[in-house]
């Protein structure tokens, strides 16, 4: 079991941004997501995208790589393949 200051469910754009910001503020953060990598529906597989795919999907999609990189460089813990069934205090 993890003891954290902040638990975030979902590693899409909002979850990644929240995890990075909270981590930078000094909180111990745990980010949970069912998918194998961060990005959600919007930035799916952005860290594995080649230049051709980045060009096809556009600049907005490509900016997701920066956010995913910031998450990876942060102190936030990211657990992929996680299913949240129930949360209690």
Secondary structure in CASP SS format (residue, H / E / C, confidence):
PFRMAT SS
TARGET T0000
AUTHOR 0000-0000-0000
METHOD secondary structure of the structure
MODEL  1
X C 1.00
X C 1.00
X C 1.00
X C 1.00
X C 1.00
X E 1.00
X E 1.00
X E 1.00
X E 1.00
X C 1.00
X C 1.00
X C 1.00
X H 1.00
X H 1.00
X H 1.00
X H 1.00
X H 1.00
X H 1.00
X H 1.00
X H 1.00
X H 1.00
X H 1.00
X H 1.00
X H 1.00
X C 1.00
X C 1.00
X C 1.00
X C 1.00
X E 1.00
X E 1.00
X E 1.00
X E 1.00
X E 1.00
X C 1.00
X C 1.00
X C 1.00
X C 1.00
X C 1.00
X C 1.00
X C 1.00
X C 1.00
X C 1.00
X C 1.00
X C 1.00
X C 1.00
X H 1.00
X H 1.00
X H 1.00
X C 1.00
X C 1.00
X H 1.00
X H 1.00
X H 1.00
X H 1.00
X H 1.00
X H 1.00
X H 1.00
X C 1.00
X H 1.00
X H 1.00
X H 1.00
X H 1.00
X H 1.00
X H 1.00
X H 1.00
X H 1.00
X H 1.00
X H 1.00
X H 1.00
X H 1.00
X H 1.00
X H 1.00
X H 1.00
X C 1.00
X C 1.00
X C 1.00
X E 1.00
X E 1.00
X E 1.00
X E 1.00
X C 1.00
X C 1.00
X C 1.00
X C 1.00
X C 1.00
X C 1.00
X C 1.00
X C 1.00
X C 1.00
END
